[in-house]
Structures are given as C-alpha cells and as structure tokens.
Amino acid sequence: MIKSMTGFGRGEYVDDVRKVTVEIRAVNHRYCDIYIKMPRKYSFAEEKIKSVIKNRMSRGKIEVSVSVDNFGVSDADVRLDKDLAGKYMNALNELSETFEIGELTGPSLSLLARMPDVIRTAPAEEDEEVMLACLLDATGKAVDDICSMRETEGAKLVEDISMRADIIADIRSKIEERAPQLEKEYAAKFRARIEELLDGVYEVPEERVALEAAVFADKANITEELVRLDSHVMQLREFLKGKEDSIGKKIDFLIQEMNREANTIGSKSNDKEITSMMLDLKAEIEKIREQVQNIE
C-alpha cells in the first residue's frame, strides 16, 4: 500500500505506577532518519525504539518524543554519603578544638546536612526490562497511529496522481494524432517556398518534395518517445495499485524518464501545437513529481 511520508502519531502506556507517552512526527526525507528526545535515564531503550519504528517506516525524517510521568512516586532517590559526612564532622571538631569553641557548641545537624555532597538526589533505579516493555508498548501504539495517518494521506496521493496520469495519457494521444500531419504540412510548405523562390520558372519535382518531406519526417519522428511514454504511464498505474511497499524512489525515477521523453518530443517535433501540448505534459509530470516526493 502506498503511504505518505508525513504524519503524526501518539501512543500511551498507563498503569498504576506511571504513564508513558510517545509522540512521533514524520516529514518527507530521502532516507530513514530517526531522532529521539527522551529522558537520559531511559537511553538504554533508544535502539529498541528505533527498531520498532524501522520495522514499519522505511523513509522519512522521524522525530520521536518520549515522556514518563510517575504517579505519587518520586522518580529520584535521596542518597547520603556517610563517609563524607564523617570527614566533615572530624574537620569541624578539629576546628572547634583549634579555636577552643568546642565547649560552647558542637557541629549542628543542619550545618552538616548543608555541606556539599553529604545529601544529594539521584535518579531512582528502575527495572530496565519492565520499563522497556512500557516504552515499547507506547511506541507501538504511536507507530500504529502514524502509519494509519500515512496510509490515509497515501490514498489521497494515489487519487491525485492517478488523475494526472489520465491527463498525461490524454495529451499523449493528442500528440500521437497530430504527429502524422506534420509530414504533409512540411511538404506543402516546402513546395510553396521553392515555388516562391523560383517564381514559376522551374517546376519542383514531386520526387524532390517527397524526399525532403521524408527527411523531415525521419528527424521529427516521435513514435519511439510516444511508445515509451505510454509504457511509463502504464507502469505508473501498476505502481499506484500498491502491490509493493516503499516504492517512492521507483516512482520518482519513472517520473524522471517521463520528463525526458516529453523533452525529446518537444525538441524533435518542431511544431507549435505539439510544443504547446508538450508544455502541458511537462506541467502535469512536474505536479506528479512534487507529489511523489512525499511517497514512502
């Protein structure tokens, strides 16, 4: 199924202890680039999260935001460095003895607690396996959500590209109808030009006119280009049926080939009507090219 590369998805995991929220945003990009913003303490899960996403999304610039809220439980621990506190205590007692103030008062608990690094907070330790399961559950739901949105957008892209493929096929048919008339018109123009130059003194042989018309027809022949263009349109329609996944690059290449055929038709035909139709053809191809940039 054809999918767009743009989209947004959100997934949550909630239990009695925590709520994990994962949000995924994606825009078009040539490759699959994943950027994860999450609390540093959960960085152990980053590669696993990327793996879940890559299994479902093969192209796009993908930004992932992870947040964790704990219910009534602090996500930090208070740690006491007793050894350091003892050293501070000994140092303070030594100061008391040196300045003979020990008999007045000893070091207070509040003073000791305020000493650097005696009491400090640190992230609470969590069971990594349990936390990983929570994170991946929320990630899976977010991926489901964004993939659903990308499929919906992809269906709209298919509808638009299919319409433009029909327009291209119609223009191609008109060019094909016009092309055979060029040889006859060129022969008539050639005869008229020669007769004007000779002013009726010399009659132009029909063989000469036919030869010049044949040479022109050979140079201006666009049958091969029209056949290839028709083949490209048929192949594009097959791609749009969605039998393959991640075909954005293939369609992009096909569009380049269609554009090349249109340019060759315009340069070889040397006809105003065909040139005008060729410009319309290129305009539709360009519109498809813009849409294809967003296909995964």
Buried (B, 14 or more C-beta within 10 A) or exposed (E): BBBBBBBBBBBBBBEEEBBBBBBBBBEBEEEBEBEBEBEEBBEEBBEEBBEBBEEEBBBBBBBBBBBBEEEEEEEEEEEEBEEBBEEBBEEBEEEBEEEEEBEEEBBEEEEBEEBEEBBEEEEEEBEEEEBBBBBBBBBBBBBEBBBEBBBEBBBEBBEEBBEBBEBBBBBBEBBBEBBEEBBEEBBEEBBEEBBEEEEEEEEBEEEEBEEBBEEBBEEBBBEEBBEBBBBBBEBBBEBBEBEEEBBBEBBBEBBEBBBBBBBBBBEBBEBEEBEEBBEBBBBBBBBBBEBBBBBB
